[in-house]
Amino acid sequence: MPEAELIRKVPAASEIARKIIKALEKGHTYITVDFQSSLLLNNMRGPSPRHWSLYDFILGLIAVVGWWWARLDFDRRIRRYGHAKGYSRQ
């Protein structure tokens, strides 16, 4: 990835720090600064309490569908790679 694109996609340290402090002031236990991190944390946390149950539930539903689709995509890519390299089952 080109450096300019990476700089554009990754938030600045000051922006992340501002979001962390804002979440701490609200009393949040687990702090994330973007949607992907929030989705990942939601599916790794197990039964740990969070700050908004409905939001966590919706993220859980998104993850169920997302990971199902991702797994199918990963398997498809692996099969294509195997066929291209001559490792296909006979």
C-alpha positions, 0 to 999 in steps of 0.5 A: 500500500502506498504511504499516502494511502496509508496515511489517509486511512490510519487516524492520527495519534491525536485523534485516537487519543481524543476518542479514548479520553472521550470514551473514558469520560463516558465510563466505557470499559472497552474502548475502540476508535473505529467500526472494525475494532468495535466489531472485532472486540464484540466477537472476542469479548465473550460474556464481558459487559459492555456499554450498550447491549443493543449495539453489541447485539447488532454487531454480533449479528453482523459478525455472524453473517460477515464471518460466514461470508469471509469463511466461504471467500477464504475457502474459495481463494484457497481452492483457486490457489490449489488448482492454479498450483496443481494441488487439486484433489482428484 
